[in-house]
Amino acid sequence: MALDSSLELNFRIKKANVADVKFAGSYAVITHKYAASSGKADEVVTLYYDEGDILQNEKYYFLCYKNIAAKEMGDTIEVVVYNAEGEAISEVKQDSVKNFAMSGLNTAGLGEEMYTMLADMLFYGESAQKNFNYDTDNLVTADMTEEQKAKASTNVTAEAVPESSGCYLKTTVALESQIEMNVYLNYNEVGMYAIVNLTDHNGNKVEKRLEQGDMLYNGEQRILTVNDMVIADYATKVTVTVYDKDGNQVGKVVDSIECYVKRAQDSDKASQIIKELTLNLMKFGVSSYNYFH
């Protein structure tokens, strides 16, 4: 499983189990079965092979399913591999983010930081289910023991405060499908553009330029989206600088997911479930960062 802005499941197929010739032109069909609606979505993906990636002395073919929302942690993801003639050459494999997390929590010797991250992930998923009213009869925390629940983070508080000037209006964070920071600007002059800068939790610098046409216009404001962060980047400061067509700075904001969480926690208008959701998001971010570092 990968912890990007949305969640993803990675499937391995033992290379030794299938003759190489059968994989020429092969593909996989991944079916996402949505628990809340009884609907499903199919996605065709290619398999890839990394000669240097060896797990427990076995080599594998890989496939990946991306964009699992936090509220969908309990959804079943089903995989079948087909050859070039469209014949199934694998058994049906089913998994979910919840199953991955529970398997880890039930496995001895993984380390406290891993257990904390997995517990925090499930509590974040539970909050997302409640907030978006998604399959709430089957909360992803339902199978956790009290001992496993006690592994979750405690005493996490958001402290960061944003800096802003000029045409900056506000920042929101989208949490339903993937984690995205949306920056609202009271500015819409022809030729405007913005420069986004951030340094991720691994120290990698990201800089990109967004033209006016890259920003959504809602009839009043321009809205630019930053989706270059993963969950462990909760404290990463994102700097957005806005310029007019002549290169003059007309606005700037330095913001982060942590700042957004603090605003939600301090707000008199935010509902209790939003406060719970955002705090659990930050707990998951903190424990993810601690696990990877």
Buried (B, 14 or more C-beta within 10 A) or exposed (E): BEBBBBBBBBBBBEBEEBEEEBBEEBBBBBBBBBBBEEEEEEEEBEBEEEEEEEEEEEBBBBBBBBBBBBBBBBBBBBBBBBBEEEEEBBEEBEBBBBBBBBEBBEEEEEEEBBBBBBBBBBBBBBBBBBBBEBBEEBBBBEBBEEEBEEBBBEEBEBEBEBEBEBBBBBBEBEBBBBBBBBBBBBBBEEEBBBBBBBBBBEEEEBEEEBEBEEBEEEEEBBBBBBEBBBBBBBBBBBBBBBBBEEEEEBBBBBBBBBBBBBBBBEEEEBEEBBBBBBBBBBBBBBBBBBBBE
